């Protein structure tokens, strides 16, 4: 290495002055060439920047122009269709308000209908309950307590005598069955023509002993049919009569009603009694007049209706209970 360095030193010392001046001139030209390259690069950058800027400006201008055109078109479209859109929205708002109003009205109507339906249901339930109660009461009230088959009897001592006519003697002579019907005929359901109990004259009475104490509410009187009445066979029918309850211990009578049997009406007529908070087992019926027959008055059937007391039951129920026990 030292030998190489010494050789180079020797070579440099052996160079001529011309060679040294040429080297110095070459070294002086190196900075100028560097400045020239820098200027060229700056010019190139300026050109490129100018081109890019021009492109950007041109593109931006085109975009701005395009956007302006689109905005103009949008403005035209908006001006063209905005009134229609506004009108459509107004119509929709009107329809919406109308629907809300209809819904409110329908809601009110529905609420009213629901309330009315509830009221009708309640009234229907009350009506059914009332009908059920009335039916039960009616079935209780229309029970015939004056029925021979369930134990009702006639107090013969306090009742009028049975009517006997002169023709009965001829019947006995010829051994014909012409025995008059007894008073308890009126306690039986057969009301066919002639199957009645007759007493003499137009005034008489019959005392019925019921099988149990009841609170009497109605009496029903039967006579012959309308056809027989049309034939003039109603003159023996009872007309004015009274119904009383009789106390068994004191024999005191309590008037329960005064009535008139109308032959021009149906042959079966029911009369409501004065309801009092007392129960009777003995009922007295007094016939005060008939419809014109001077010889006798006929009674086909008398029914006594009412409610049993806490200690009495309708004999029909008792007979059914006895059958079930057997």
Phi, psi and omega in degrees: 000313179298324181293321179294318180295320178293324178296317180296320181297319179295320180296321181289330178286333182276351181292150180279162177298328180295320181294323178294321179294323179295321180294321179294322178295319180296322179292327179291335181278344182297316179297324180295319179296324178294320179294322179297319179295322180295319178296320179297319179295321179296318179297316180298318179296320179296318180297313181298317180298319179297317180297313180297317180297319179296321180295316180296317180297318180295317180295318179296320179297318178297318179296317180297318179296318180295316179297321178296320179295316179296320177297321178296316178297317178298321179296318179297314179298319180296316178294330183283317187258351182300314179301319180294319178297316180297317179297318179298317179296321178297318178297317178297319177297320178296316178297321179297315178297319179296318179296319178297320179296316178297320179297319178296317178297315180295324178297318178296317178296317179297318179296319179295316178297319179298319179295318179295320178297317177299318179296316179297320178299317180295316179297320179296319178296316178298320180295317178298317179297318180295317179297319179297314179295316180296320179296318179296316179296320181296318179296324178290317185289324185275006173296137181269104179277342180265061182238126184299322183293343179254007173114001178287144181223170178251131174279098186294328182293326182259007179255159179294156179285150179289139182285135175238130180256166185296331183293346181293332178295319178296323178298319181292325179297322182262013179056042179264146179282089181237035178289133180292155179290138180285169181298328182288003172300328182287354179260012183239152187284350182283113180240032178294163186303126179089348181272069183225169174254131183243140172235158187288140176079192183256357179236134179188181181208159176218136181247123184250128175259118182279160180289347180201163176286136178221162169266099185294135181239331182207158170231148178237132180244132179250146169222192183289174186287170179297325181298316178293325177295322179295333179276004177087019182261025182256000185295335180272359181289146177294150180244278179267137180205162177235156177232132181225152171262138185246128175284127185291327183280312184262348184061019176286141183255139177242116182291126180255349178164152175239130189221170175229126176273121184262115183289339180283352179263194181294153182292340178252116183231133182249138184235129179283136179267160174289117183277121177236153182284053178221150179248141180231148173251347180241126180240132181246127178246122181248119177271121183262340178195163173237192185263032169119352180280119183279345187268316186204165176233135182251134173241121181276313181199144174232128177243141178243124181247154178170187181248137178287159178275181181296334182258002181236146177230154178295133184304332178297322177293321181292321179293322177295320179295321179295322178296319179295324178294320179294000000 
